[in-house]
Amino acid sequence: MSKRMGEAFWARHVEAAHQSGLSAIAYAKQQGIPVKRLYFWQRRFKEVGAADLRSHAGAFVAVRVAAPAVSLCTLILASGLRLEMSALPAPEWLAAVGRAAQGAR
């Protein structure tokens, strides 16, 4: 196992141990890995910290994208009247507004 592969392997375990909420001893036992090595890599990654993150700036990172809390539908009439709605209205309503706007001119 190369040094780089070792770092990647232990980085995954250090993060997984942190996310698990288990103690290092319990996590190591559950995964069948030496707890002393887990402690070593926890210290190593903590010492390297931000400097190591900067060296991996181009690496892919998992992200979760959430939908916006409120999405607005905006209807702008020829007269300049702007209607903002929390959802797209029924097509019939839009047609009626269009007809009314045409009659108002």
C-alpha positions as CSV (number, residue, x, y, z in Angstrom):
1,M,0.0,0.0,0.0
2,S,1.5,3.3,-1.0
3,K,1.7,6.3,1.3
4,R,-1.0,8.1,-0.7
5,M,-3.4,5.1,-0.6
6,G,-2.7,4.8,3.1
7,E,-3.6,8.5,3.6
8,A,-6.8,8.1,1.6
9,F,-7.8,4.9,3.5
10,W,-7.2,6.5,6.9
11,A,-8.8,9.8,5.9
12,R,-12.0,7.8,5.1
13,H,-11.8,6.0,8.5
14,V,-11.1,9.1,10.5
15,E,-14.1,10.9,8.9
16,A,-16.3,7.9,9.3
17,A,-15.3,7.5,13.0
18,H,-16.1,11.1,13.6
19,Q,-19.5,10.8,11.8
20,S,-20.4,7.6,13.6
21,G,-20.5,9.2,17.0
22,L,-18.7,6.1,18.4
23,S,-15.5,6.3,20.5
24,A,-12.3,5.6,18.6
25,I,-12.0,2.3,20.4
26,A,-15.5,1.2,19.5
27,Y,-15.2,2.3,15.9
28,A,-11.8,0.6,15.5
29,K,-13.2,-2.6,17.0
30,Q,-16.3,-2.5,14.8
31,Q,-14.2,-2.0,11.6
32,G,-11.4,-4.4,12.6
33,I,-8.7,-1.8,12.4
34,P,-5.9,-1.1,15.0
35,V,-7.1,1.7,17.3
36,K,-3.5,2.9,17.7
37,R,-3.3,3.6,14.0
38,L,-6.7,5.3,14.1
39,Y,-5.4,7.6,16.9
40,F,-2.2,8.2,14.9
41,W,-4.1,9.3,11.8
42,Q,-6.6,11.4,13.8
43,R,-3.6,13.3,15.2
44,R,-1.9,13.5,11.8
45,F,-4.9,14.9,10.0
46,K,-5.5,17.4,12.9
47,E,-1.9,18.6,12.7
48,V,-2.0,18.9,8.9
49,G,-5.4,20.6,9.0
50,A,-6.0,23.5,6.7
51,A,-2.7,23.1,4.9
52,D,-3.7,19.6,3.7
53,L,-7.1,20.9,2.7
54,R,-5.4,23.6,0.6
55,S,-3.3,21.0,-1.2
56,H,-6.5,19.1,-2.2
57,A,-8.4,22.2,-3.3
58,G,-9.2,20.6,-6.7
59,A,-10.6,17.4,-5.2
60,F,-14.3,16.6,-5.5
61,V,-16.4,17.1,-2.4
62,A,-19.8,15.6,-1.8
63,V,-22.5,18.3,-1.4
64,R,-26.2,18.3,-0.8
65,V,-28.3,20.9,-2.6
66,A,-31.6,21.9,-1.1
67,A,-34.5,23.5,-2.8
68,P,-35.1,27.1,-1.9
69,A,-37.6,27.6,0.9
70,V,-39.8,29.8,-1.2
71,S,-39.9,29.9,-5.0
72,L,-41.7,32.7,-6.5
73,C,-43.6,33.0,-9.8
74,T,-43.5,36.5,-11.2
75,L,-46.0,37.8,-13.7
76,I,-45.2,41.2,-15.3
77,L,-47.9,42.8,-17.3
78,A,-47.4,45.2,-20.2
79,S,-48.7,48.0,-18.0
80,G,-45.7,47.4,-15.7
81,L,-47.8,45.7,-13.0
82,R,-45.7,43.0,-11.3
83,L,-47.5,40.1,-9.5
84,E,-45.4,37.8,-7.4
85,M,-46.9,34.5,-6.3
86,S,-45.6,31.6,-4.3
87,A,-46.7,29.1,-7.0
88,L,-47.7,29.0,-10.6
89,P,-51.4,29.8,-10.8
90,A,-54.0,27.8,-12.8
91,P,-53.8,28.3,-16.5
92,E,-57.5,29.5,-16.5
93,W,-56.6,32.3,-14.1
94,L,-53.6,33.4,-16.2
95,A,-55.8,33.4,-19.3
96,A,-58.4,35.6,-17.4
97,V,-55.7,38.0,-16.3
98,G,-54.4,38.2,-19.9
99,R,-57.9,38.9,-21.2
100,A,-58.5,41.6,-18.6
101,A,-55.2,43.2,-19.3
102,Q,-56.0,43.3,-23.0
103,G,-59.4,44.9,-22.3
104,A,-57.9,47.6,-20.0
105,R,-55.8,49.0,-22.9
